[in-house]
Amino acid sequence: MTNSQSFSNAQFPERSIPNPRPLTAAELTPNYWQAKYQSGETRWDLGQPAPPFVSLMAAADAPQPGRMAVLGAGRGHDGLFFASQGFEVVGFDYAPAAIESATAAAHSHRLTAQFLQRDIFSLIPEFANQFDYVLEHTCFCAIALDQRLAYVNLVRRLLRSQGELIALFWAHNRPGGPPFGSTIDDIHQLFAADFEFLSLAPVLNSTAARQNEEYLGRLRVKP
């Protein structure tokens, strides 16, 4: 798979919030996400790698290949893109249907990325300190609000010394969720104790439904 390879790019009405109240962690089960895939309600799925990730890898200061964990990997578009750039990718997702699709795509493109059906909060201690990078895209906004500190701790523990979180944060202010809203201040407050912010800036090539709401960050684990 190459940067220029074409993908299906269906447009989903991401700005419509299906749930008037925020769902809880107890409701956001593997069955919940599996049902979304089975019914085709996957508005978060772009059908291609996130354009800001493609731009990142084309930049002069692009991250060097290493071992990468992809949290909430979905159908594998982002993970497979990084695998095509030389990264050793292991993707994790709650939904069996997502893992099946991602694994099939890896085989189709003859890429060695691995995709495992897991609750991301159960990855420690099995995968502790095993990764140079963690990739974030629509996972942080999909977990319940009271799990966000646990998410930060998970990312820190997955990473090796000087490891890096590469994150495309979706910072919107609409009610309900998932996708749950956040602000740049929220992100700084949550991550600042454990991570050095190498960069966190708005992106110019978001998909239409997320224009002016996405921020690309590179955060390094503090010593």
N, CA, C and O of each residue as an XYZ file, in Angstrom:
892
protein
N       0.844     -1.192      0.000
C       0.000      0.000      0.000
C       0.877      1.238      0.000
O       1.822      1.314      0.785
N       0.599      2.194     -0.840
C       1.377      3.412     -0.951
C       0.510      4.607     -0.646
O      -0.714      4.502     -0.568
N       1.174      5.781     -0.468
C       0.445      7.006     -0.155
C      -0.563      7.349     -1.227
O      -1.607      7.930     -0.929
N      -0.273      7.001     -2.475
C      -1.124      7.394     -3.581
C      -2.244      6.407     -3.861
O      -3.091      6.648     -4.721
N      -2.249      5.289     -3.129
C      -3.240      4.258     -3.389
C      -4.637      4.754     -3.065
O      -4.829      5.457     -2.073
N      -5.611      4.400     -3.881
C      -6.961      4.886     -3.682
C      -7.693      4.033     -2.660
O      -7.417      2.844     -2.500
N      -8.650      4.681     -1.961
C      -9.456      4.011     -0.964
C     -10.900      4.439     -1.144
O     -11.181      5.496     -1.708
N     -11.822      3.599     -0.653
C     -13.209      4.018     -0.536
C     -13.295      5.112      0.507
O     -12.750      4.947      1.598
N     -13.960      6.228      0.220
C     -13.976      7.365      1.126
C     -15.395      7.857      1.315
O     -15.707      9.007      1.005
N     -16.264      6.980      1.828
C     -17.651      7.363      2.060
C     -17.716      8.486      3.080
O     -16.915      8.529      4.014
N     -18.658      9.386      2.905
C     -18.832     10.499      3.816
C     -19.895     10.131      4.848
O     -20.988      9.690      4.493
N     -19.571     10.314      6.116
C     -20.485      9.970      7.189
C     -20.903     11.241      7.910
O     -20.098     12.165      8.021
N     -22.143     11.323      8.409
C     -22.631     12.537      9.079
C     -22.104     12.632     10.505
O     -22.870     12.489     11.458
N     -20.782     12.877     10.663
C     -20.162     12.829     11.972
C     -20.653     13.932     12.898
O     -20.570     13.800     14.119
N     -21.157     15.002     12.336
C     -21.577     16.104     13.180
C     -22.920     15.846     13.848
O     -23.310     16.586     14.750
N     -23.626     14.815     13.422
C     -24.869     14.452     14.109
C     -24.534     13.533     15.270
O     -23.834     12.538     15.085
N     -25.022     13.848     16.463
C     -24.727     13.069     17.652
C     -25.880     12.110     17.905
O     -26.990     12.561     18.188
N     -25.655     10.802     17.814
C     -26.759      9.859     17.935
C     -27.265      9.703     19.363
O     -28.412      9.305     19.567
N     -26.428     10.010     20.359
C     -26.800      9.785     21.742
C     -26.927     11.114     22.475
O     -25.921     11.800     22.655
N     -28.148     11.509     22.912
C     -28.317     12.793     23.581
C     -27.631     12.859     24.930
O     -27.327     13.953     25.406
N     -27.377     11.723     25.561
C     -26.629     11.711     26.814
C     -25.358     10.911     26.599
O     -25.340      9.991     25.781
N     -24.295     11.243     27.317
C     -23.061     10.464     27.171
C     -23.263      9.027     27.632
O     -23.843      8.792     28.692
N     -22.798      8.079     26.856
C     -22.839      6.684     27.282
C     -21.741      6.428     28.318
O     -20.732      7.131     28.359
N     -21.952      5.439     29.127
C     -21.004      5.102     30.178
C     -20.089      3.970     29.739
O     -20.336      3.307     28.732
N     -19.025      3.759     30.512
C     -18.105      2.658     30.208
C     -18.826      1.320     30.226
O     -18.501      0.429     29.441
N     -19.806      1.169     31.119
C     -20.547     -0.091     31.210
C     -21.362     -0.359     29.950
O     -21.655     -1.511     29.633
N     -21.730      0.700     29.231
C     -22.512      0.547     28.002
C     -21.626      0.364     26.771
O     -22.053     -0.230     25.781
N     -20.401      0.868     26.830
C     -19.504      0.824     25.668
C     -18.726     -0.495     25.666
O     -17.507     -0.509     25.833
N     -19.427     -1.564     25.482
C     -18.889     -2.920     25.550
C     -18.448     -3.396     24.164
O     -18.741     -2.740     23.164
N     -17.749     -4.529     24.095
C     -17.451     -5.099     22.774
C     -18.715     -5.324     21.945
O     -18.700     -5.127     20.730
N     -19.807     -5.734     22.590
C     -21.056     -5.954     21.850
C     -21.588     -4.660     21.242
O     -22.132     -4.666     20.137
N     -21.432     -3.552     21.963
C     -21.870     -2.256     21.437
C     -21.137     -1.935     20.137
O     -21.757     -1.589     19.131
N     -19.805     -2.054     20.174
C     -19.018     -1.699     18.989
C     -19.197     -2.731     17.882
O     -19.228     -2.371     16.705
N     -19.314     -4.007     18.239
C     -19.564     -5.032     17.225
C     -20.864     -4.746     16.484
O     -20.929     -4.892     15.263
N     -21.899     -4.339     17.216
C     -23.191     -4.027     16.592
C     -23.059     -2.859     15.624
O     -23.713     -2.837     14.581
N     -22.215     -1.890     15.965
C     -22.007     -0.752     15.057
C     -21.431     -1.234     13.722
O     -21.885     -0.817     12.657
N     -20.439     -2.104     13.789
C     -19.852     -2.626     12.547
C     -20.868     -3.459     11.774
O     -20.954     -3.352     10.550
N     -21.628     -4.279     12.469
C     -22.578     -5.145     11.789
C     -23.706     -4.370     11.127
O     -24.242     -4.796     10.104
N     -24.069     -3.220     11.716
C     -25.147     -2.402     11.150
C     -24.647     -1.341     10.168
O     -25.449     -0.644      9.547
N     -23.320     -1.219     10.028
C     -22.755     -0.214      9.128
C     -22.736      1.181      9.698
O     -22.523      2.143      8.960
N     -22.958      1.324     11.023
C     -22.948      2.645     11.656
C     -21.535      2.999     12.111
O     -21.278      3.150     13.306
N     -20.642      3.128     11.171
C     -19.233      3.402     11.491
C     -18.837      4.766     10.927
O     -17.986      4.868     10.043
N     -19.471      5.799     11.455
C     -19.231      7.150     10.936
C     -17.785      7.594     11.109
O     -17.294      8.445     10.367
N     -17.094      7.001     12.112
C     -15.714      7.390     12.361
C     -14.751      6.842     11.310
O     -13.626      7.328     11.197
N     -15.166      5.853     10.552
C     -14.288      5.169      9.598
C     -14.198      5.999      8.319
O     -15.189      6.165      7.608
N     -13.007      6.516      8.032
C     -12.821      7.362      6.847
C     -12.662      6.555      5.572
O     -12.757      7.107      4.476
N     -12.421      5.253      5.696
C     -12.183      4.445      4.513
C     -10.797      4.637      3.933
O     -10.522      4.175      2.825
N      -9.924      5.306      4.656
C      -8.560      5.599      4.205
C      -7.746      6.045      5.413
O      -8.328      6.342      6.456
N      -6.417      6.102      5.307
C      -5.626      6.671      6.395
C      -6.013      8.131      6.610
O      -6.354      8.831      5.656
N      -5.962      8.585      7.843
C      -6.242      9.987      8.124
C      -5.261     10.869      7.355
O      -4.053     10.671      7.478
N      -5.733     11.832      6.569
C      -4.826     12.665      5.779
C      -3.707     13.311      6.592
O      -2.590     13.403      6.083
N      -3.944     13.771      7.840
C      -2.819     14.349      8.586
C      -1.684     13.370      8.850
O      -0.529     13.784      8.943
N      -1.986     12.079      8.973
C      -0.917     11.097      9.144
C      -0.093     10.958      7.863
O       1.129     10.821      7.916
N      -0.756     10.992      6.733
C      -0.040     10.917      5.453
C       0.878     12.124      5.304
O       2.024     11.988      4.877
N       0.371     13.310      5.657
C       1.198     14.528      5.586
C       2.368     14.447      6.553
O       3.477     14.869      6.225
N       2.127     13.902      7.757
C       3.197     13.772      8.745
C       4.344     12.943      8.196
O       5.508     13.309      8.362
N       4.032     11.839      7.549
C       5.086     10.962      7.062
C       5.786     11.514      5.826
O       6.862     11.041      5.460
N       5.189     12.501      5.186
C       5.829     13.140      4.038
C       6.724     14.304      4.451
O       7.451     14.848      3.619
N       6.680     14.693      5.726
C       7.437     15.842      6.210
C       8.897     15.479      6.449
O       9.248     14.310      6.608
N       9.733     16.501      6.470
C      11.168     16.281      6.672
C      11.468     15.697      8.044
O      12.429     14.945      8.204
N      10.648     16.040      9.036
C      10.882     15.556     10.393
C       9.952     14.396     10.743
O       9.579     14.236     11.905
N       9.581     13.598      9.769
C       8.696     12.457      9.999
C       9.306     11.507     11.023
O      10.525     11.341     11.064
N       8.471     10.884     11.847
C       9.005      9.904     12.804
C       9.661      8.733     12.098
O       9.207      8.287     11.044
N      10.732      8.244     12.693
C      11.449      7.109     12.125
C      10.722      5.807     12.475
O      10.138      5.700     13.553
N      10.752      4.828     11.587
C      10.041      3.571     11.859
C      10.470      2.926     13.171
O      11.630      2.985     13.579
N       9.480      2.309     13.814
C       9.696      1.591     15.058
C       8.480      0.717     15.323
O       7.614      0.563     14.462
N       8.425      0.161     16.492
C       7.289     -0.700     16.866
C       6.141      0.191     17.354
O       6.336      1.031     18.233
N       4.962      0.010     16.790
C       3.833      0.919     17.026
C       2.589      0.156     17.459
O       2.205     -0.829     16.827
N       1.951      0.620     18.553
C       0.646      0.128     18.972
C      -0.416      1.083     18.448
O      -0.287      2.298     18.598
N      -1.463      0.543     17.836
C      -2.580      1.348     17.345
C      -3.793      1.014     18.203
O      -4.305     -0.105     18.160
N      -4.251      1.992     18.982
C      -5.374      1.774     19.897
C      -6.681      2.090     19.197
O      -6.809      3.128     18.547
N      -7.663      1.189     19.329
C      -8.908      1.375     18.602
C      -8.653      1.369     17.110
O      -9.048      2.292     16.398
N      -7.992      0.325     16.642
C      -7.463      0.299     15.273
C      -8.531      0.235     14.202
O      -8.255      0.539     13.042
N      -9.753     -0.155     14.565
C     -10.821     -0.226     13.574
C     -10.476     -1.174     12.445
O      -9.911     -2.247     12.658
N     -10.829     -0.756     11.236
C     -10.555     -1.595     10.058
C      -9.106     -1.508      9.592
O      -8.747     -2.099      8.573
N      -8.281     -0.786     10.319
C      -6.840     -0.844     10.096
C      -6.253      0.150      9.122
O      -5.079      0.036      8.770
N      -7.036      1.134      8.668
C      -6.525      2.047      7.649
C      -5.248      2.767      8.098
O      -4.268      2.814      7.353
N      -5.257      3.326      9.314
C      -4.080      4.057      9.789
C      -2.921      3.109     10.064
O      -1.789      3.377      9.662
N      -3.197      2.004     10.746
C      -2.131      1.061     11.049
C      -1.464      0.516      9.804
O      -0.241      0.383      9.762
N      -2.250      0.200      8.792
C      -1.675     -0.337      7.562
C      -0.870      0.715      6.817
O       0.123      0.396      6.162
N      -1.293      1.964      6.915
C      -0.490      3.024      6.301
C       0.891      3.081      6.957
O       1.906      3.130      6.264
N       0.929      3.074      8.290
C       2.240      3.120      8.958
C       3.040      1.849      8.698
O       4.266      1.900      8.599
N       2.364      0.718      8.588
C       3.079     -0.507      8.228
C       3.728     -0.371      6.854
O       4.836     -0.858      6.630
N       3.027      0.295      5.936
C       3.588      0.493      4.599
C       4.793      1.424      4.615
O       5.578      1.444      3.667
N       4.939      2.195      5.690
C       6.072      3.105      5.839
C       7.216      2.487      6.638
O       8.183      3.172      6.971
N       7.109      1.197      6.947
C       8.198      0.493      7.604
C       8.034      0.283      9.095
O       8.945     -0.240      9.736
N       6.892      0.675      9.677
C       6.658      0.479     11.104
C       6.198     -0.954     11.370
O       5.530     -1.567     10.537
N       6.563     -1.476     12.535
C       6.080     -2.777     12.994
C       4.809     -2.530     13.800
O       4.882     -2.074     14.942
N       3.670     -2.818     13.233
C       2.384     -2.383     13.762
C       1.644     -3.528     14.442
O       1.539     -4.631     13.906
N       1.130     -3.237     15.646
C       0.190     -4.120     16.332
C      -1.038     -3.280     16.664
O      -0.946     -2.324     17.433
N      -2.184     -3.631     16.090
C      -3.411     -2.894     16.320
C      -4.329     -3.642     17.270
O      -4.380     -4.872     17.267
N      -5.062     -2.874     18.093
C      -5.977     -3.453     19.064
C      -7.360     -2.835     18.888
O      -7.482     -1.626     18.690
N      -8.394     -3.657     18.959
C      -9.757     -3.133     18.894
C     -10.694     -4.064     19.655
O     -10.471     -5.271     19.746
N     -11.759     -3.457     20.202
C     -12.800     -4.189     20.928
C     -13.599     -5.124     20.030
O     -13.956     -6.226     20.446
N     -13.884     -4.694     18.796
C     -14.876     -5.360     17.954
C     -14.249     -6.447     17.083
O     -13.323     -6.157     16.325
N     -14.723     -7.681     17.169
C     -14.209     -8.741     16.303
C     -14.333     -8.405     14.821
O     -13.449     -8.749     14.036
N     -15.409     -7.743     14.430
C     -15.593     -7.409     13.011
C     -14.502     -6.470     12.521
O     -14.047     -6.586     11.382
N     -14.077     -5.540     13.374
C     -12.999     -4.625     12.993
C     -11.697     -5.387     12.791
O     -10.976     -5.155     11.821
N     -11.402     -6.302     13.716
C     -10.169     -7.083     13.620
C     -10.173     -7.958     12.375
O      -9.150     -8.086     11.702
N     -11.309     -8.557     12.064
C     -11.412     -9.388     10.858
C     -11.133     -8.554      9.609
O     -10.397     -8.989      8.723
N     -11.712     -7.368      9.537
C     -11.509     -6.508      8.364
C     -10.061     -6.055      8.253
O      -9.482     -6.071      7.167
N      -9.474     -5.650      9.381
C      -8.095     -5.168      9.362
C      -7.128     -6.280      8.980
O      -6.195     -6.061      8.207
N      -7.352     -7.473      9.523
C      -6.482     -8.610      9.205
C      -6.580     -8.973      7.732
O      -5.571     -9.252      7.084
N      -7.801     -8.967      7.209
C      -7.984     -9.269      5.790
C      -7.295     -8.223      4.915
O      -6.701     -8.559      3.890
N      -7.377     -6.954      5.322
C      -6.730     -5.886      4.549
C      -5.214     -6.035      4.587
O      -4.542     -5.812      3.580
N      -4.675     -6.411      5.740
C      -3.226     -6.627      5.836
C      -2.778     -7.736      4.890
O      -1.764     -7.605      4.204
N      -3.537     -8.825      4.858
C      -3.195     -9.929      3.951
C      -3.311     -9.481      2.501
O      -2.461     -9.811      1.674
N      -4.361     -8.730      2.195
C      -4.584     -8.276      0.827
C      -3.441     -7.404      0.337
O      -3.029     -7.503     -0.819
N      -2.921     -6.537      1.228
C      -1.841     -5.627      0.846
C      -0.458     -6.199      1.130
O       0.557     -5.529      0.938
N      -0.432     -7.464      1.596
C       0.827     -8.156      1.878
C       1.685     -7.371      2.874
O       2.890     -7.195      2.693
N       1.012     -6.906      3.934
C       1.686     -6.197      5.008
C       1.654     -7.073      6.257
O       0.736     -7.872      6.437
N       2.659     -6.919      7.117
C       2.808     -7.816      8.260
C       2.177     -7.265      9.534
O       2.442     -7.796     10.613
N       1.366     -6.238      9.453
C       0.701     -5.705     10.638
C      -0.154     -6.782     11.288
O      -0.760     -7.614     10.613
N      -0.188     -6.744     12.618
C      -0.956     -7.705     13.397
C      -2.113     -6.975     14.069
O      -1.934     -5.858     14.553
N      -3.294     -7.585     14.107
C      -4.465     -6.973     14.728
C      -5.075     -7.960     15.711
O      -5.361     -9.106     15.363
N      -5.274     -7.495     16.962
C      -5.727     -8.345     18.043
C      -7.006     -7.787     18.660
O      -7.121     -6.580     18.874
N      -7.966     -8.666     18.946
C      -9.222     -8.271     19.567
C      -9.009     -8.212     21.081
O      -8.912     -9.245     21.745
N      -8.937     -6.993     21.615
C      -8.658     -6.793     23.041
C      -9.394     -5.553     23.549
O      -9.712     -4.633     22.796
N      -9.649     -5.570     24.855
C      -9.983     -4.365     25.593
C      -8.666     -3.646     25.837
O      -7.771     -4.214     26.463
N      -8.521     -2.422     25.364
C      -7.213     -1.758     25.480
C      -6.771     -1.622     26.937
O      -5.573     -1.592     27.219
N      -7.732     -1.538     27.867
C      -7.362     -1.366     29.262
C      -6.877     -2.659     29.912
O      -6.538     -2.674     31.095
N      -6.846     -3.738     29.140
C      -6.313     -5.011     29.642
C      -4.939     -5.327     29.049
O      -4.430     -6.431     29.237
N      -4.339     -4.383     28.341
C      -3.079     -4.655     27.641
C      -1.868     -4.719     28.562
O      -0.842     -5.300     28.208
N      -1.989     -4.122     29.739
C      -0.915     -4.165     30.722
C      -1.246     -5.273     31.726
O      -2.389     -5.356     32.175
N      -0.288     -6.122     32.089
C       1.155     -6.004     31.856
C       1.678     -6.672     30.585
O       2.866     -6.549     30.287
N       0.835     -7.375     29.827
C       1.332     -8.167     28.702
C       2.177     -7.349     27.733
O       3.203     -7.825     27.248
N       1.746     -6.110     27.447
C       2.433     -5.307     26.436
C       3.173     -4.115     27.038
O       3.465     -3.151     26.330
N       3.473     -4.165     28.309
C       4.146     -3.050     28.964
C       5.519     -2.785     28.349
O       6.307     -3.707     28.140
N       5.791     -1.520     28.066
C       7.104     -1.058     27.589
C       7.570     -1.757     26.324
O       8.764     -1.999     26.142
N       6.617     -2.085     25.441
C       6.976     -2.811     24.225
C       6.991     -1.953     22.966
O       7.358     -2.446     21.899
N       6.601     -0.678     23.061
C       6.400      0.089     21.839
C       7.197      1.393     21.834
O       7.362      2.055     22.859
N       7.681      1.733     20.650
C       8.316      3.034     20.433
C       7.273      4.120     20.192
O       7.514      5.296     20.467
N       6.113      3.717     19.674
C       5.039      4.660     19.363
C       3.694      4.061     19.759
O       3.492      2.848     19.703
N       2.785      4.936     20.159
C       1.366      4.630     20.228
C       0.665      5.581     19.276
O       0.945      6.780     19.266
N      -0.241      5.047     18.479
C      -0.991      5.856     17.528
C      -2.419      6.023     18.035
O      -3.073      5.051     18.414
N      -2.892      7.263     18.035
C      -4.234      7.611     18.493
C      -5.009      8.292     17.370
O      -4.554      9.270     16.777
N      -6.199      7.744     17.095
C      -7.136      8.382     16.153
C      -8.524      7.835     16.425
O      -8.794      6.670     16.131
N      -9.391      8.631     16.967
C     -10.784      8.313     17.316
C     -10.922      7.199     18.342
O     -11.961      6.541     18.394
N      -9.901      6.973     19.157
C     -10.033      6.081     20.305
C     -10.275      6.904     21.567
O     -11.188      6.606     22.337
N      -9.468      7.929     21.780
C      -9.611      8.809     22.945
C     -11.020      9.391     23.029
O     -11.566      9.521     24.124
N     -11.611      9.743     21.896
C     -12.952     10.332     21.898
C     -14.048      9.281     22.007
O     -15.221      9.630     22.143
N     -13.690      8.000     21.949
C     -14.678      6.919     21.995
C     -14.796      6.273     23.361
O     -15.773      5.574     23.630
N     -13.821      6.493     24.229
C     -13.898      5.902     25.566
C     -14.685      6.832     26.478
O     -14.758      8.037     26.235
N     -15.274      6.266     27.528
C     -16.059      7.069     28.473
C     -15.173      8.123     29.142
O     -13.971      7.919     29.315
N     -15.778      9.244     29.511
C     -15.025     10.364     30.063
C     -14.253      9.979     31.318
O     -13.147     10.472     31.542
N     -14.828      9.099     32.141
C     -14.137      8.738     33.378
C     -12.998      7.746     33.163
O     -12.366      7.320     34.130
N     -12.724      7.369     31.911
C     -11.601      6.481     31.605
C     -10.395      7.233     31.036
O      -9.383      6.618     30.699
N     -10.498      8.534     30.931
C      -9.435      9.267     30.239
C      -8.103      9.233     30.980
O      -7.056      9.104     30.345
N      -8.113      9.344     32.285
C      -6.850      9.239     33.018
C      -6.263      7.839     32.890
O      -5.047      7.674     32.800
N      -7.128      6.841     32.882
C      -6.652      5.470     32.683
C      -6.041      5.315     31.290
O      -5.075      4.572     31.114
N      -6.598      6.011     30.310
C      -6.050      5.972     28.946
C      -4.643      6.568     28.938
O      -3.730      5.987     28.350
N      -4.461      7.710     29.577
C      -3.136      8.338     29.624
C      -2.127      7.393     30.271
O      -1.014      7.228     29.773
N      -2.524      6.774     31.387
C      -1.641      5.839     32.070
C      -1.322      4.635     31.199
O      -0.189      4.154     31.196
N      -2.312      4.145     30.459
C      -2.093      3.024     29.542
C      -1.054      3.377     28.491
O      -0.120      2.610     28.257
N      -1.209      4.530     27.859
C      -0.265      4.938     26.812
C       1.143      5.031     27.373
O       2.095      4.552     26.758
N       1.275      5.646     28.537
C       2.598      5.777     29.150
C       3.219      4.417     29.405
O       4.413      4.228     29.175
N       2.426      3.472     29.875
C       2.972      2.160     30.227
C       3.246      1.289     29.007
O       4.084      0.389     29.074
N       2.567      1.531     27.907
C       2.858      0.793     26.679
C       4.186      1.225     26.065
O       4.853      0.432     25.401
N       4.565      2.471     26.286
C       5.723      3.039     25.602
C       7.033      2.737     26.326
O       7.102      2.650     27.552
N       8.053      2.585     25.509
C       9.405      2.469     26.027
C       9.919      3.845     26.451
O       9.266      4.860     26.206
N      11.082      3.872     27.081
C      11.721      5.134     27.434
C      11.873      6.002     26.179
O      12.333      5.527     25.141
N      11.488      7.257     26.285
C      11.520      8.203     25.162
C      10.521      7.842     24.057
O      10.609      8.363     22.945
N       9.574      6.954     24.363
C       8.547      6.611     23.389
C       7.614      7.784     23.119
O       7.583      8.753     23.877
N       6.865      7.687     22.044
C       6.103      8.833     21.568
C       4.659      8.449     21.233
O       4.398      7.432     20.591
N       3.741      9.285     21.684
C       2.343      9.206     21.269
C       2.149     10.105     20.058
O       2.410     11.307     20.117
N       1.690      9.516     18.965
C       1.308     10.292     17.773
C      -0.211     10.295     17.753
O      -0.834      9.245     17.600
N      -0.808     11.466     17.907
C      -2.245     11.530     18.146
C      -2.918     12.552     17.247
O      -2.461     13.687     17.112
N      -4.011     12.126     16.640
C      -4.901     13.036     15.940
C      -6.131     13.186     16.826
O      -7.041     12.357     16.794
N      -6.143     14.255     17.617
C      -7.226     14.494     18.566
C      -8.382     15.198     17.867
O      -8.184     16.136     17.095
N      -9.595     14.725     18.154
C     -10.809     15.352     17.627
C     -11.405     16.176     18.767
O     -12.072     15.633     19.648
N     -11.164     17.480     18.747
C     -11.557     18.380     19.837
C     -12.810     19.157     19.430
O     -12.727     20.243     18.857
N     -13.963     18.579     19.737
C     -15.223     19.262     19.441
C     -15.955     19.534     20.757
O     -15.576     19.012     21.806
N     -17.011     20.360     20.691
C     -17.719     20.737     21.914
C     -19.187     20.334     21.904
O     -19.996     20.922     22.623
N     -19.535     19.346     21.104
C     -20.927     18.917     21.044
C     -21.251     17.960     22.196
O     -20.370     17.252     22.683
N     -22.502     17.942     22.624
C     -22.880     17.096     23.761
C     -22.997     15.636     23.368
O     -22.899     15.276     22.195
N     -23.208     14.805     24.376
C     -23.397     13.392     24.124
C     -22.088     12.681     23.865
O     -21.010     13.188     24.177
N     -22.200     11.518     23.297
C     -21.021     10.752     22.965
C     -21.219      9.267     23.233
O     -22.062      8.879     24.041
N     -20.443      8.452     22.555
C     -19.329      8.845     21.692
C     -19.800      9.380     20.332
O     -20.881      9.023     19.862
N     -18.984     10.236     19.705
C     -17.671     10.734     20.137
C     -17.806     11.797     21.220
O     -18.619     12.714     21.103
N     -17.003     11.669     22.272
C     -17.025     12.600     23.379
C     -16.153     13.812     23.053
O     -15.082     13.684     22.458
N     -16.628     14.974     23.451
C     -15.894     16.198     23.169
C     -14.713     16.410     24.097
O     -14.585     15.748     25.127
N     -13.857     17.339     23.718
C     -12.725     17.742     24.548
C     -12.217     19.075     24.034
O     -12.623     19.540     22.968
N     -11.335     19.679     24.794
C     -10.680     20.915     24.382
C      -9.174     20.711     24.414
O      -8.681     19.726     24.964
N      -8.461     21.633     23.829
C      -6.998     21.567     23.883
C      -6.517     21.681     25.329
O      -5.549     21.027     25.717
N      -7.193     22.510     26.127
C      -6.840     22.603     27.544
C      -7.021     21.262     28.246
O      -6.193     20.871     29.068
N      -8.111     20.554     27.920
C      -8.323     19.219     28.500
C      -7.142     18.306     28.196
O      -6.633     17.616     29.078
N      -6.715     18.312     26.943
C      -5.631     17.424     26.513
C      -4.332     17.761     27.242
O      -3.624     16.868     27.709
N      -4.026     19.053     27.335
C      -2.824     19.461     28.066
C      -2.893     19.025     29.525
O      -1.922     18.490     30.061
N      -4.024     19.247     30.163
C      -4.154     18.912     31.581
C      -4.032     17.414     31.821
O      -3.444     16.996     32.819
N      -4.573     16.608     30.931
C      -4.538     15.160     31.108
C      -3.145     14.580     30.893
O      -2.728     13.684     31.627
N      -2.429     15.077     29.902
C      -1.174     14.452     29.482
C       0.078     15.115     30.052
O       1.148     14.507     30.032
N      -0.026     16.336     30.558
C       1.179     17.117     30.879
C       2.044     16.486     31.959
O       3.263     16.657     31.937
N       1.456     15.766     32.896
C       2.263     15.198     33.978
C       3.213     14.117     33.491
O       4.290     13.939     34.059
N       2.832     13.399     32.456
C       3.616     12.252     32.003
C       4.280     12.440     30.646
O       5.145     11.650     30.267
N       3.886     13.478     29.907
C       4.367     13.636     28.539
C       4.865     15.054     28.274
O       4.315     16.035     28.775
N       5.915     15.127     27.476
C       6.401     16.394     26.935
C       5.727     16.612     25.586
O       5.750     15.731     24.726
N       5.130     17.782     25.402
C       4.467     18.100     24.146
C       5.513     18.587     23.140
O       5.992     19.717     23.228
N       5.857     17.729     22.190
C       6.769     18.132     21.122
C       6.049     19.041     20.138
O       6.640     19.973     19.592
N       4.763     18.762     19.913
C       3.936     19.602     19.036
C       2.478     19.260     19.293
O       2.151     18.133     19.665
N       1.610     20.233     19.092
C       0.160     20.037     19.116
C      -0.432     21.224     18.371
O      -0.457     22.345     18.879
N      -0.908     20.961     17.159
C      -1.330     22.061     16.297
C      -2.525     21.649     15.459
O      -2.693     20.471     15.142
N      -3.366     22.629     15.095
C      -4.491     22.311     14.209
C      -3.990     21.842     12.859
O      -2.932     22.266     12.395
N      -4.762     20.959     12.228
C      -4.389     20.464     10.911
C      -5.251     21.138      9.855
O      -6.367     21.576     10.135
N      -4.722     21.215      8.643
C      -5.400     21.911      7.552
C      -6.073     20.972      6.569
O      -6.803     21.421      5.685
N      -5.838     19.673      6.711
C      -6.369     18.727      5.724
C      -7.270     17.674      6.364
O      -7.247     16.505      5.977
N      -8.064     18.101      7.348
C      -9.068     17.199      7.922
C     -10.120     16.871      6.879
O     -10.284     17.594      5.897
N     -10.836     15.767      7.102
C     -12.004     15.493      6.279
C     -13.053     16.564      6.555
O     -13.007     17.240      7.583
N     -13.996     16.712      5.628
C     -14.940     17.837      5.679
C     -15.701     17.908      6.999
O     -15.903     18.999      7.532
N     -16.126     16.770      7.535
C     -16.946     16.765      8.742
C     -16.174     17.148      9.998
O     -16.776     17.402     11.041
N     -14.826     17.192      9.905
C     -14.021     17.507     11.094
C     -13.186     18.765     10.914
O     -12.263     19.007     11.693
N     -13.488     19.560      9.916
C     -12.717     20.769      9.673
C     -12.691     21.653     10.917
O     -13.711     21.853     11.577
N     -11.501     22.177     11.224
C     -11.277     23.099     12.344
C     -11.468     22.444     13.714
O     -11.593     23.147     14.716
N     -11.492     21.125     13.771
C     -11.690     20.433     15.042
C     -10.605     19.399     15.340
O     -10.650     18.764     16.394
N      -9.643     19.213     14.454
C      -8.616     18.194     14.667
C      -7.262     18.835     14.936
O      -6.902     19.857     14.352
N      -6.522     18.195     15.846
C      -5.197     18.664     16.235
C      -4.245     17.485     16.202
O      -4.522     16.434     16.782
N      -3.132     17.660     15.528
C      -2.124     16.606     15.455
C      -1.061     16.870     16.500
O      -0.465     17.946     16.543
N      -0.832     15.873     17.343
C       0.145     16.029     18.405
C       1.197     14.945     18.389
O       0.940     13.810     17.987
N       2.398     15.315     18.837
C       3.459     14.361     19.099
C       3.922     14.598     20.528
O       4.459     15.659     20.847
N       3.713     13.609     21.382
C       3.966     13.719     22.798
C       4.963     12.639     23.214
O       4.758     11.458     22.933
N       6.041     13.046     23.886
C       7.068     12.095     24.277
C       6.987     11.820     25.778
O       6.770     12.732     26.576
N       7.167     10.545     26.152
C       7.161     10.175     27.562
C       8.281     10.918     28.298
O       9.423     10.957     27.840
N       7.936     11.498     29.431
C       8.959     12.169     30.239
C       9.839     11.136     30.928
O       9.375     10.046     31.264
N      11.107     11.475     31.139
C      12.007     10.534     31.843
C      11.483     10.194     33.223
O      12.109      9.422     33.949
